[in-house]
Amino acid sequence: MSDMTRRPAVAGQFYEGSRERLLAEIEDVYTDSHGPGEMPAVAEDGPRRLLGLVCPHAGYIYSGPIAAYAYAELARDGRPEAFVIIGPNHGRGSWTSAVQTAGGWLTPLGEALVHEELAGAIAAELPGFSTGAEAFRAEHSIEVQLPFLQHLYGGGVKFVPVMMLEQEAAAAREVGMALGKALAGRNVVIIASTDMTHQMPRQVATAQDGLLAEKIVAMDAEGLLVERDKRDITMCGYGATAAMLIAAQMLGATEARLLRYGDSGEVAVMPTVVGYLAAAVYR
């Protein structure tokens, strides 16, 4: 195994650690009462209008049914060539921004390979970013998306992980514009990995996340960042989401839809909740 192969950091914690249990868990989140209600099938002749997704990244028991809405929409849309997954740096590994340019990531469902050509093109637009696998060693926000992709598309999944340490407006514009340039003319979907409000009473979380959802549906990247900052909302992947919106518009986005909003209190009674949102952006 090469130095560019990343081992899973949160298998057995955020999601099941064996292939059989993980496949069963993914089926459960699709068919859960808070999920889409049925297993998706990839539409090989799908319209391929989808340019971007917003997906949560908490433990599957909490956010999996919400994420399942995004991946069900992806399945209906067809089969992309590759995926770019943008996540925030939660500070559990190295303090850097990074684009991995070779190798792959292991999960209990196998190894998802980095799309090296695409990764190289993105890294060329982001010269300050690290390019090795080591930078991602403990970050979970990108990792938890991969089993969903592997479940839908099998062992042929190729992706590019992009991790953002800085997420303010300048950083979001830099990443968004880099992706818009590198992905032009490519059959790629950008996945922004984020949870919404963290540990607030449900009424508060629902209200302020609703304001951010309005900005996402309006594809207003700047408005999203301003609203989050003004209200000090604890959305962790705000820059990643803004970058996706910027890139999608460069690639011809015409509309966005909220697919599902929910929170951790749907799973168990708790005084404060974490909000989760699934959204899709289309050409």
Phi, psi and omega in degrees: 000131187280168177292346180264009174262119181267130176275151181296141180260333187234013173298136184085355177240294180280335178209166185298148189265354177245157182302311185295314181291325180291318177299319178294321180294318179297318176299320180298319183289330175292320186267358178301153180297338177263359179261192182295336176100351179205160178285139179275157172235136180290125177274098185299333177255029181297165187289340183050053173267342188288128177249327184209155176228151166247126183226144175282168183221031176277184174303143184302329180299331181263307188256353183304314180298328177289313178302326182299329176298318180293318183284332172294321177294320177299316180299318180296334186277340178125207186236104175289161174291322184197173179230144168250122179250117180256126178226158175282157172271112181276002177080018180269349179234234180274148180272085182203166166260148188207152170228113179283131188251358179201166176091215183192177179237129176275141167224174176299346179265007178119197182252123171270126186268143174289134174281097193295320180298313180294317180298320178296321179294320178292315181299326179296332178273350182233068189296341179275358184271142171294159183234003182266165179289332186300327182300334186263005198303329184241005184275128186262342191294329176275318184305316188291345177282332189297316179302325176298317179293318179294323178297320181283315193247000175075201187287353182271008183296130172237143185208170173230119176274132178233119182247130183250120171279305174276136183230008181288181191304316182296318180292319179297319178295318181300312181291316181300316180290325177298316179292320179301321179287313187289332186263000182304128179079005182256153179268076189228145173246135178261125179251118175266120184261118182202147162259164184261224181303136180252127168053059173229158175305145186306317182300319180292313181300314182297319182293311185283328175292330176297323178294319179291323178299323178299320179292321179295314181295329176279358183055039182259085183298314181295318179298323177299313181294320180295314181296317179298316182291318183299321184260001180053048181279136188272040171291124189275332182251043184295318179291322177298318180293316178298319179298318177299316181296319179297312180297317181300320179292324175297331182268005173104022179299139180239340180202160175223151182226141169278123181268321181191139169236141176202188180208170184295339179290349175287340183268320181209150178292127181209148184291328177231156187229167168247132181271147180227139183224139171242129180216160182224145179238133188237151171281000000 
